Amino acid sequence: MDTILQGPILYDFGDMVRSYTNLREEDDPKAGNNFSLENYKALKKGFLYNLKDTLTQTELDNLELGAKTVIYVQALRFLTDYLNGDVYYSVQHPEQNLDRAMSQINLLIDLKRNIA
């Protein structure tokens, strides 16, 4: 339901960051060079171009927190599904959701290094 219902704008921004700044496949657990600062800057610029006048100051101040939160939540969702026997996300191999969780954690680490 999180993909079809209206949600908080910070969550939408965060999900775009998670999707468009990750330089690795979603299930690539390797660390290093996971985050594209160039893509992030372009995404944020485009997002704000259309929405800066409609966002509250609190929303503007917390865009980065929204991105970090969504990536963290997604890592937890993959990890939880792995621990529960892969009942939500389909997998092609037994460790795929664990690999997905690691990929999100590595993305979060790189994002935090690059945007503070």
NORTAPE-V248800 format. One record per pair of residues at least 6 apart in sequence whose C-alpha atoms are under 7 Angstrom apart, sorted by the first residue. I is the first residue (numbers start at 1). J is the second residue. D is the distance in Angstrom with one decimal. If there is no record, write none. Layout:
I&J&D  I&J&D
//
This chain:
10&59&6.8  10&63&6.0  10&66&4.9  11&66&5.7  11&70&6.4  13&66&6.8  13&67&6.5  14&66&4.9  14&67&3.5  14&68&6.9  14&70&5.4  15&67&6.7  15&70&6.0  17&40&6.5  17&67&6.0  18&67&6.9  18&71&5.9  20&39&6.8  21&35&5.4  21&36&4.9  21&39&5.5  21&40&5.8  22&34&5.5  22&35&5.0  22&36&6.4  22&107&6.5  23&33&7.0  23&34&5.0  23&35&5.7  23&36&6.3  24&34&5.8  26&100&5.7  26&103&6.3  27&96&6.2  27&99&5.0  27&100&4.2  27&103&6.1  28&99&6.1  28&100&6.7  28&103&5.7  29&99&4.9  29&100&6.6  29&102&5.0  29&103&4.6  30&103&6.9  31&106&5.5  34&106&6.6  34&107&5.2  34&110&6.3  35&107&5.8  35&110&5.6  35&111&6.0  37&114&6.9  68&108&6.3  71&104&6.0  71&108&6.2  72&105&6.8  72&108&7.0  74&104&7.0  75&101&4.3  75&104&5.2  75&105&6.2  76&101&6.8  78&97&5.2  78&98&6.6  78&100&6.2  78&101&5.1  79&97&6.3  79&98&5.6  79&101&5.4  81&87&6.2  81&88&6.2  81&97&6.9  82&97&5.2  82&98&5.9  91&97&7.0
//
